[in-house]
Amino acid sequence: MSDMTEAHLLIVDDDERIRRLLQKYLIRQGFWVSAARDATHARRLLEGLDFDLIVMDVMMPGEDGIGLTRSLRETLTTPILLLTAKGDTEDRIKGLEAGADDYLAKPFEPKELLLRINAILRRMPVVADEVMPKVLNLGDKHYDTERGELWFGEELVRLTATEAQLMRIFSATPGDAVSRTSLVEQLGRDQGQAQERAVDVQITRLRRKLETDPKQPRYLQTVRGAGYMLAPD
C-alpha cells in the first residue's frame, strides 16, 4: 500500500473497553477503523465493507478468533493479526496454521501493535484503484475521495473522525441510500435505537459542513424508509 494511514482496519474483540481503546488509538494514528464485538458482528461488517487488515482477539465467546480466521481464509485474503492472552508456541502455531499473518500476545504495548500493523501493510501488494471518481463535486465544496478530504475552494474543511468516516462510507456508493442500521455497523457501534439516534446527530453536524442550507439538504439527503444518501453534482 502506498499510504498505510489510509488503510481501513477492523477490530474484533468482545471486550468493549479494549475494543474502544484500540479504536481510539488507531484512529489517532490516522487509520480508518471499524469495530466488531464478536464473530457474527464481524461477518456482517465484512459482507458490506472491504478492509485492509483485521485485528482479532482469539478468546471470544461463541466462534473464537482462530475458528473465524480459518473460515474467512476460505474466501478472503485480507491480512489478519491475532491477539490473545495465550503466548505459548502451540497457540501461535494454531493461529498461523489457521491463516493468520501475525500473532501478538497480550498484554502488549500499543506501539508494538502499530509496528506490527504497518509491517503487514508494507508487505501487501499495490493494487489498481477502483474505478470511481477521484473528486465528488458538492456545490461550492468538493470531496477528494482518495485523500478523504472536504474542501471549500482552497480551504480544507475540518471533519471529526466520525464525520470523515461517514464521508468515506457515503462516497463509496454515491447515489445509493445507506440505512441507519448499516451506518451504525460500519461505524463500529453497538446496535440499538440510541446508536441510530446518535448517527442522526452526526448526520446533522455533517450537513452543516456540506450544505448551504442544512435544513433543506441538497447533497446529503434523507431517503424515506431507506436511510441517507450522498448526491453529488
N, C-alpha and C positions, 0 to 999 in steps of 0.2 A: 504494500500500500504506500502511496506517495505521501500521504498526510495521515499519520496514525491518530491524531487528535480529532479527525473527522469520523473515526470508527464508531459504530453503534454496538454497544455491549449489552448482553443480557445477564443479569444477576439472578441466580436461582438459589434461594435459601429460605428454609422455613422459620428461621429466627428473625423476627421483624426488626429487632434492634440492629443486628449485624447487616441485614439487608439494606436498611436505611443509611447506616454509616458508610457502607461501601458505595452506595449510590451517590451520596453527597460528595464523598471523597473523589470518586472518579469523574463526576461532573465538574468538580473544581479543576481537575487535570485536563479538561477540555473535551472529554468524551461525551457522546450521546448515550444515555443509559436508561434501560428499562429494567424492571424487576418483576420476578415471579415468586410466589410463596411456596410452590410445590411443583411436582412434575406435570400435573394436569393443567395448572395455570401456564406453565412454560410452553406446553404444547399448543395452547390457544394462541399465545403470542407468536409462536413460530409459524403458525398457519397463515398469519397475515403480515408478518414482517420479516425482512432479511437482516440478519445480524452478522457482524464481522468476527465476533468472538463470544463464547458463552463461558461465564464463570459460575461454577455449580458446586454446591455443597454435596458431599457424598451421603451424609447421615440425615435423611429426611423421612418423615412418616409416609407410609404407602410405598410408592415406587422410589427407590433410592437413586442417588446420582449415578452409580455405576450401571444400574439397570437402564436408566434413561439414556445414558451415553451409548450403551450397546444398541438400544432401539433406534436412536437418532442416526447412528452410523449406517443404518440400512439405506437411508435416503439422503443424508445430509453430510456435507464436507466441512461445515463451519468448525473452526478450531474450538476445542473445549479444554478449559483449565479446571481441574477438580480441586476442591477444598475439603479437608477433613481433619478431624481431631486425631485420626489414626495415622501415625507416621512411619510404621514399620515397612520393611521391604515387601512383604507379601501383599499388603494393601496397595502399595504403589504399583506393583506388577499387575494386580487385578484391574486397576484403573486404566493403565496403559494398554493392557490387552483388550479392554472394552472399547478402545478407540480414542482415549483422551490424548491430548497433545502435550500436556504438562500436568504437574501434580504439586500442590503446595499444602504442607501440613500446618494445622492450627496449633498454637497461636502463631501469627505471622505479623511482620511489620507492613503497614500499607505500602511503604516504599518498595518492599520486595515484590509485592503483588503487582505494582505498577511496572517494575522492571521485567517481570515475567510476561505480563500482557504485551508490552512493547516488543519484547524479544520474539514472541509468537507472531505478532502482526508484521514484523520486519521480514519474517520468512514467507509470508503469504505472497503469491504472485500478483502482479498488477494486472487487472482485468479491464477490458474496454468499458467506458462509461455507457450506461443505459441510454437509449435514445429518448431524451426528454429535453425540454427547453432549459437552457442554462440560466435564463432570466425570465421571470414572470412579471409582466407589467401590471401594476395595480394603481391606475390613475397617475397621480403625481409622485407615486412611490414605485420602486421595483425591488423584487426579491431575487437575490443571487442564489440559485439552488445548489451550486457547487460549494460555495463558501458558507451557506446558511446565514446570509446577511440581508437585512432590510435597509434600503436606502431611500432617503428623501432628497432627490437631486444628488449632491455630492456629500450630503451629511448622513452619517451612519445612525440609524435608529436603534437605540439600545433596547435589547429584548432580555427579559429574565430567562432563566434556564427553561422554565416551563413554557413560556411563550415561544422560545426558539424551537423547543421540541414539537410544539403544536404546528408551527410553520413547516417543519420537516415532514410531519405526518400529512398535512393538507397538500403540500406541494408535490408529494409523491404521486398523488392522483387528482390533479386539478380538474374541477368539473364533476367530481364524484362526491356524493354525500358520505360522511363518516359518522357513524352513530355515536351517541354519548357513551354507550357501553364499551364500544371499541376504543374510544379515546381514553377511557379510564384504564383499560387493559394496556394500551400502548404506552401510556404514561407510567405504567408500573404501579398503579394504585390498587388498593384492595377494593373489592366490589361493594356496592351499596348506593342508596339514593343520595346519601350525604356526599359521596365522592362525585356523583354525577352533577350535583348542585355546585360542587367546587369547580368542576370543569366549566360550568356555565359562567361562573365568576371570572375564570381565566379567559374565556372567550370574550366577555365584556371588556376586560382590560386590553386584550389584544386588538379588539376593534378600535379602541381609542387611538392606537398607533397606526392602524391601517386606513381607517375611514375618514372621509371629510365630515360626514355626519354619522357618528356611531349608532344613533337611534334609528337610522334608516340605512342599514349596511348595504353596500353595493358589492363588495369583494368577499367578505366573509359572511355568507348568507346562512340563514336558518332554513332548512328544508323540512317542512312539516311532516312529522312521522318518520323521518329518516335521519335527522341529525344536522350536521353543519357541513358546508361546502365552500371551498375556495374557488372563486370565479374570476380569474384574471381577464384582462382585456384580450 
